[in-house]
Amino acid sequence: MQTAPKKVLNGWAMYDWANSVYNLVITTTFFPAYYAAVTGVENEQFKDGVTFLGRRFVNTELKDYVLAFGFLIVALMSPILSSIADYKGNKKNFMRFFCYMGALSCSLMFFFDGNHVTLGLMCFMFAGIGFYGSQVFYNSYLPDIAADADMDRISAKGYTMGYIGSVIMQMIGFALVMLMPKGALPLQLTFLLVGIWWVAFAQITFKTLPMSSKAERNDKKNVIANGFAELKKVGHQVQQMPVLKSYLTAFFFYSMGVQTVMLVAIDFGIKELKLANEKLIITAVIIQLVAIVGAIAMSKLSNKIGNLKVLIFTVLLWIGVCIAGYFITTEIHFYIIASLVGLVMGGIQSMSRSTYSKLMPETKDTASFFSFYDVTEKLAIVIGLFTFGVIEGVSSIRQSILSLVVFFVIGFLFLIITNKRQNKTAQLN
């Protein structure tokens, strides 16, 4: 196929610009900082932990569980949503629904305070469901609009747009924190603005992306049952493709580590190093700016040495990051590690998505294949976050960080196997 016109590609990448503000501002900076301030042990009502469903939890442990449950919901819904989208040929409409749900949840966080912790956590969870639910359909557009030779470049462009947009929104939030009187209002206003930003810029994407073609619409009488049947069908196809099978296994394990680190890094800075909100925001901006460089650099490097070798190198860096993270004790150490996280964060996300697009067979059921990819990733995040929370609950957040090394090592070994299988297949052909 031919790559779509530039207007369509820019419209597709613009959704990263729109929704990445959730990933940076909500999950990795402002919400963790605000949640820690509201539910910290220094507050009398939370000195023994946060009560939820009749049980007390360490505040960040509970946040990890709630977020993991949200990811589990996304994983269970993904095959159903993909089936419905394929059946009706309107995956853009479902992408729009989850976009609006996520954005509204972000804006409702404006009302989160010490008396409404459950509201804050539920909005946090539903914002995540909206974000990742819409990503199922967003990712499935990539093979529809990009030729194989252009996938790395276009995938990286999407992530780059996301990093730039999220940094701008981050700076707006930072300005509110610095210029307004101290208190909760600047952070609450930032939550509201994130929702507005997400909806507003997503309109560019919805205006330019094409509706699914009639060829995509299959005759499916029971779309709910068919969703899991399609997932099973894709699973059987993957079993017959050794390279894709070992790649997805690697992706499953290293995603447990990658996504968990991205979601809990700021918690570590808050609890272990007692960093102020201003410093946490600066750290998040550093991560995003370095991530832009990382995504572009790794896309170019993949053209020279191949995607799998780049991923192998990147996972090795992640292992080093986790080990170093266990030992850090100063702000400078944290900034250095944060820069390394940024460098490998953008590259591994962009490269994972485009590598999967290249390895999957030619098919009109792109939504089903990307549903399988997303279910794999979300289940990995559920396991990663749940493991992290359990270990923190019984030990410490440092021990939790160190435990992620196991996931990365297993992912690294399966990437080595994938690379060998791909080379063997190339020689046979």
C-alpha positions in Angstrom: 0.0 0.0 0.0 1.0 3.6 -0.4 1.5 6.0 2.5 -1.5 8.3 3.1 -1.3 12.0 2.2 0.6 14.3 4.6 -2.6 15.9 5.9 -3.9 12.4 7.1 -0.5 11.6 8.7 -0.4 14.9 10.5 -4.0 14.4 11.7 -3.2 11.0 13.0 0.0 12.2 14.8 -2.1 15.1 16.3 -3.9 12.7 18.5 -0.6 11.9 20.3 -0.4 15.7 20.8 -3.9 15.7 22.2 -3.9 12.8 24.6 -0.3 12.6 25.7 -1.0 15.4 28.2 -2.9 12.7 30.2 0.2 10.5 30.3 2.6 13.3 31.4 0.5 15.7 33.4 -1.9 13.3 35.0 -0.1 10.0 35.5 3.5 11.0 35.9 3.5 14.5 37.4 0.6 16.5 38.7 -1.8 13.7 39.9 1.0 11.8 41.8 2.2 15.0 43.4 -1.3 16.2 44.3 -2.4 12.7 45.5 0.8 12.4 47.7 0.1 15.8 49.2 -3.6 15.0 49.9 -3.1 11.4 51.2 0.4 11.6 52.8 1.1 10.3 56.3 1.7 13.9 57.5 -2.0 14.5 57.1 -3.8 13.4 60.3 -6.6 11.5 58.6 -4.2 9.5 56.5 -1.5 8.8 59.1 -2.3 5.1 59.1 -2.9 4.9 55.4 -5.8 5.4 53.0 -9.0 3.4 53.7 -10.6 1.9 50.7 -13.3 -0.9 50.7 -12.9 -1.3 54.4 -9.1 -1.9 54.3 -6.1 0.4 54.8 -3.4 0.7 52.2 -0.2 2.6 51.7 -1.3 5.5 49.6 0.8 4.8 46.5 0.2 1.1 46.8 -3.6 1.8 46.6 -3.0 4.0 43.6 -1.1 1.2 41.8 -3.9 -1.2 42.5 -6.6 1.1 41.2 -4.6 1.9 38.0 -3.9 -1.8 37.5 -7.6 -2.6 37.8 -8.3 0.1 35.1 -5.8 -1.6 32.8 -7.5 -4.9 33.4 -10.8 -3.4 32.3 -9.1 -2.1 29.2 -7.6 -5.5 28.4 -11.0 -7.2 28.8 -12.8 -4.6 26.7 -10.2 -4.4 23.9 -11.2 -7.4 21.9 -14.9 -6.5 22.1 -14.3 -3.0 21.0 -12.2 -4.0 18.1 -14.8 -6.5 17.0 -17.6 -3.8 17.1 -15.4 -1.3 15.3 -14.6 -3.8 12.5 -18.2 -4.9 12.3 -19.6 -1.4 11.9 -16.5 0.1 10.2 -16.4 3.0 12.5 -13.4 2.7 14.7 -13.0 6.4 14.6 -16.4 6.8 16.5 -15.2 4.4 19.2 -11.9 6.2 19.4 -13.9 9.5 19.9 -16.0 7.9 22.7 -13.0 6.9 24.7 -11.3 10.2 24.1 -14.3 12.1 25.5 -14.6 9.7 28.5 -10.9 10.2 29.3 -11.0 13.9 28.9 -14.1 14.3 31.1 -12.5 12.2 33.8 -9.4 14.4 33.8 -11.5 17.5 34.1 -13.6 16.1 37.0 -10.4 15.7 39.0 -10.9 19.4 39.6 -13.2 18.3 42.5 -10.6 15.9 44.1 -9.6 16.8 47.6 -9.0 15.1 51.0 -12.7 14.6 51.4 -13.2 13.0 48.0 -10.3 10.6 47.6 -12.4 7.9 46.1 -13.7 10.4 43.5 -10.1 11.3 42.6 -9.0 7.6 42.3 -12.1 6.7 40.2 -11.5 9.7 37.8 -7.9 8.6 37.6 -8.9 5.1 36.7 -11.5 6.2 34.1 -9.2 8.7 32.6 -6.7 5.8 32.0 -9.5 3.6 30.5 -10.3 6.5 28.1 -6.7 7.0 27.2 -5.8 3.4 26.6 -9.2 2.5 25.1 -8.8 5.1 22.4 -5.2 3.9 21.8 -6.6 0.6 20.6 -8.2 2.3 17.6 -5.4 5.0 17.2 -2.7 2.3 16.9 -4.8 0.2 14.5 -4.8 3.1 12.0 -1.0 2.9 11.6 -0.9 0.0 9.1 -3.9 1.6 7.3 -2.1 4.9 6.6 1.6 4.0 6.4 3.6 1.8 4.0 6.1 -0.6 5.7 9.1 1.6 4.8 7.5 4.6 6.5 6.1 3.0 9.7 9.1 3.7 11.9 9.2 7.3 10.9 5.5 7.9 11.2 5.2 6.1 14.5 8.1 8.2 15.9 6.4 11.3 14.6 3.3 10.5 16.6 5.3 10.0 19.8 7.4 13.2 19.1 4.2 15.2 18.7 2.9 13.8 21.9 6.1 14.8 23.8 6.1 18.3 22.5 2.4 18.8 23.2 2.6 17.4 26.7 5.6 19.5 27.6 3.7 22.7 26.5 0.7 21.6 28.7 3.2 20.8 31.5 4.7 24.3 31.3 1.2 25.8 31.5 0.6 23.8 34.7 4.0 24.8 36.0 3.2 28.5 35.4 -0.1 28.1 37.3 1.8 26.5 40.3 4.4 29.2 40.3 2.2 32.3 39.7 -0.9 31.5 41.7 -1.1 31.4 45.5 0.1 28.1 47.1 -2.6 25.5 47.5 -4.6 23.0 45.6 -6.2 25.3 43.1 -3.3 25.5 40.6 -3.1 21.7 40.4 -6.9 21.3 40.2 -7.1 23.9 37.4 -4.4 21.9 35.5 -6.6 18.8 35.7 -9.4 20.8 34.1 -7.2 22.2 31.4 -5.8 18.7 30.5 -9.4 17.6 29.7 -10.1 20.6 27.6 -6.7 20.3 25.7 -7.4 16.6 25.0 -10.8 17.2 23.5 -9.9 20.3 21.6 -6.9 19.0 19.7 -8.5 15.6 19.1 -10.9 17.3 16.8 -8.1 17.8 14.2 -7.6 14.0 14.3 -11.3 13.2 14.0 -11.7 15.6 11.1 -8.8 14.2 9.0 -8.7 10.4 9.7 -10.8 8.4 7.2 -13.6 6.1 8.3 -12.8 2.4 8.0 -13.3 1.0 4.5 -16.2 -1.3 3.6 -13.7 -4.1 3.1 -13.0 -4.0 6.8 -16.6 -4.7 7.7 -17.0 -8.4 8.3 -20.3 -10.3 8.6 -20.4 -10.8 12.4 -23.7 -11.6 14.1 -22.4 -11.6 17.6 -19.8 -8.9 17.9 -19.1 -9.5 21.6 -18.4 -13.2 21.2 -16.7 -12.5 18.0 -14.2 -10.2 19.7 -12.8 -13.0 21.8 -13.0 -15.4 18.8 -10.9 -12.9 16.8 -8.5 -12.7 19.7 -8.2 -16.4 19.7 -7.8 -16.5 16.0 -5.0 -14.0 16.1 -3.4 -16.1 18.9 -3.5 -19.2 16.7 -1.9 -17.2 13.9 0.8 -15.9 16.2 1.5 -19.5 17.3 2.3 -20.4 13.7 4.7 -17.4 13.4 7.8 -18.1 15.5 9.4 -14.6 15.1 6.2 -12.8 16.0 5.5 -15.2 18.9 8.9 -14.7 20.6 8.7 -10.9 19.9 5.3 -10.6 21.6 6.6 -12.7 24.5 9.6 -10.3 24.9 7.2 -7.3 24.6 5.0 -8.8 27.3 7.8 -9.0 29.8 9.7 -5.8 29.1 6.4 -3.9 29.1 5.8 -5.0 32.7 8.9 -3.0 33.5 8.7 -0.1 31.1 5.2 1.0 31.8 5.5 0.5 35.6 8.6 2.6 35.8 6.9 5.4 33.8 3.8 5.3 36.1 5.7 5.2 39.4 8.9 7.2 38.8 7.5 10.4 40.3 6.1 8.5 43.3 9.7 7.4 44.0 11.0 11.0 43.9 8.2 12.1 46.3 8.5 9.3 48.9 12.2 8.6 48.8 13.8 11.9 48.0 11.1 14.3 49.2 11.2 16.4 46.1 9.1 19.5 45.9 6.3 19.8 43.3 8.3 22.4 41.3 11.3 20.0 41.0 9.0 17.1 40.1 7.6 19.1 37.2 11.0 20.1 36.0 12.0 16.4 36.1 9.0 15.4 34.0 9.8 18.1 31.5 13.4 16.8 31.3 12.1 13.3 30.7 9.8 14.5 27.8 12.4 16.6 26.1 15.0 13.8 26.2 12.3 11.4 25.0 11.9 13.4 21.8 15.6 13.0 21.1 15.4 9.3 22.0 12.4 8.5 19.7 14.0 10.2 16.7 17.5 8.8 17.3 16.3 5.2 17.7 14.1 5.5 14.6 17.1 6.5 12.6 19.3 3.9 14.3 16.8 1.2 13.3 17.3 2.1 9.7 21.0 1.2 10.1 21.0 -1.9 12.4 17.3 -3.0 12.5 14.5 -2.7 15.0 15.3 -5.7 17.1 18.9 -4.8 17.7 17.8 -1.3 18.8 15.2 -2.9 21.2 17.8 -5.2 22.6 20.1 -2.3 23.3 17.2 -0.3 24.8 16.1 -3.0 27.2 19.7 -3.3 28.4 19.6 0.4 29.2 16.3 -0.1 31.1 18.0 -2.8 33.2 20.7 -0.4 34.1 18.2 2.3 35.0 16.4 0.0 37.5 19.6 -1.1 39.2 20.8 2.5 39.4 17.4 3.6 40.6 17.7 1.3 43.6 20.8 3.0 44.8 20.0 6.7 44.2 20.0 9.0 47.2 20.3 12.6 45.9 18.4 14.9 43.6 21.3 14.9 41.1 21.2 11.2 40.9 17.4 11.3 40.3 17.8 13.9 37.5 20.4 11.7 35.8 18.3 8.6 36.0 15.3 10.6 34.8 17.2 11.7 31.8 18.1 8.1 31.0 14.5 7.1 31.4 13.5 9.8 29.0 16.1 8.6 26.5 14.9 5.0 26.4 11.2 5.7 27.1 10.3 7.3 23.7 12.4 5.0 21.7 11.1 1.7 23.1 7.4 2.7 22.8 7.7 3.9 19.2 10.0 1.0 18.2 7.8 -1.6 19.8 4.7 -0.4 17.9 6.4 -0.1 14.5 8.2 -3.5 15.0 4.9 -5.2 15.7 3.4 -3.5 12.6 6.2 -4.9 10.5 6.1 -8.5 11.9 2.3 -9.0 11.7 1.0 -10.6 8.5 -0.8 -8.6 5.8 -4.4 -8.5 6.9 -7.5 -6.3 6.7 -8.3 -7.1 10.4 -5.7 -4.6 11.6 -7.9 -3.7 14.6 -8.0 -7.3 15.8 -4.2 -7.7 15.5 -3.7 -4.4 17.4 -6.3 -5.5 19.9 -4.1 -8.5 20.6 -1.1 -6.2 20.9 -2.9 -3.9 23.3 -4.3 -6.8 25.4 -0.7 -8.1 25.7 0.6 -4.7 26.9 -2.3 -4.0 29.3 -2.0 -7.5 31.0 1.7 -6.8 31.3 1.0 -3.5 33.0 -1.6 -5.1 35.4 1.0 -7.7 36.5 3.8 -5.1 36.7 1.8 -2.6 38.7 0.2 -5.2 41.0 3.7 -6.7 41.7 5.1 -3.3 42.4 2.3 -2.4 44.8 2.4 -5.7 46.7 6.2 -5.5 47.2 5.9 -1.8 48.3 3.1 -2.8 50.7 5.2 -5.5 52.4 8.7 -3.9 52.0 9.6 -0.6 50.3 9.4 1.3 47.0 13.1 0.7 46.5 12.6 -3.0 46.6 9.8 -2.7 44.1 12.0 -0.8 41.7 14.7 -3.5 41.9 12.2 -6.3 41.3 11.4 -4.9 37.8 14.8 -6.0 36.7 13.5 -9.6 36.5 10.9 -8.6 33.9 13.5 -6.7 31.8 15.9 -9.6 31.8 13.3 -12.1 30.6 12.2 -9.6 27.9 15.9 -9.2 26.9 16.4 -13.0 26.5 13.3 -13.3 24.3 14.4 -10.4 22.1 17.7 -12.3 21.6 15.7 -15.4 20.5 13.5 -13.2 18.2 16.5 -11.7 16.5 18.1 -15.2 15.9 14.8 -16.5 14.5 14.4 -13.5 12.2 18.0 -13.9 10.9 17.4 -17.6 10.3 14.1 -16.8 8.4 15.9 -14.2 6.3 18.6 -16.7 5.4 16.0 -19.3 4.3 14.3 -16.7 2.1 
